[in-house]
Amino acid sequence: GGLESLSGIPGSLGGAVVGNAGAYGQTVSGQLEAVEIFDGKGIRLLTKDECGFAYRESVFKNKSWLILSLHYTLIPEDKDVLNKRSREIIETRNKKYDPTIKCPGSFFKNILIENVPKTSFKFLPKDRDYYGKVPAWYFLDQVGARGMVEGGIRIADFHGNLLMNTGGATFKDVSTLADKLKKLVLEKFGVTLEEEIRYIK
């Protein structure tokens, strides 16, 4: 146990460590003990503390190291319980996100509760627990993000934090729409959205 809630996240395990991917209360770094890397000069082992993990962050985002292997200490659990949980997570993902959609998944990071201005608490749903975070889609829904279009980019009608390439989208389309969304959320809630995706130059 310890990784079952991450079932179905697309991408590589190395990439998931770089972004400290997580879902439904678990993260890639949660049960991690160490990461083996090649730093351009040699192979070495970094402890979990040396990896600088935080919400969707790690030291690897600012390094050109190669991640070679991960060392885990997982939690003893009943395999049938884990398999059931894993299947449920994958089914939930497939219902929420059609695997054929051309998108990078959730575009903006969720907002840590401590980073939400107290004056904006009145806007938040009172009966939901999101593991200490408010989903970015909640803020985006409140500013009318669903269905917005910029060039070849369209925001899903069913999810305000899902930017889809409808064909021929450019980097400018993405960055322009992202800036518009950040401005709308900042003006209404005093919350600064930050991209979960990474721009590659």
Secondary structure, DSSP 8 states (H G I E B T S, - for coil): --SGGGTT--S-HHHHHHTT-EETTEETTTTEEEEEEE-SS-EEEEETGGGT-BTTB-GGGG---EEEEEEE------HHHHHHHHHHHHHHHHHHS-TTS-S-SB-B--EEGGGS-GGGGGGS-TT---TTEE-HHHHHHHTT-TT-EETTEEE-TT-TTBEEE-SS--HHHHHHHHHHHHHHHHHHHS----BSS----
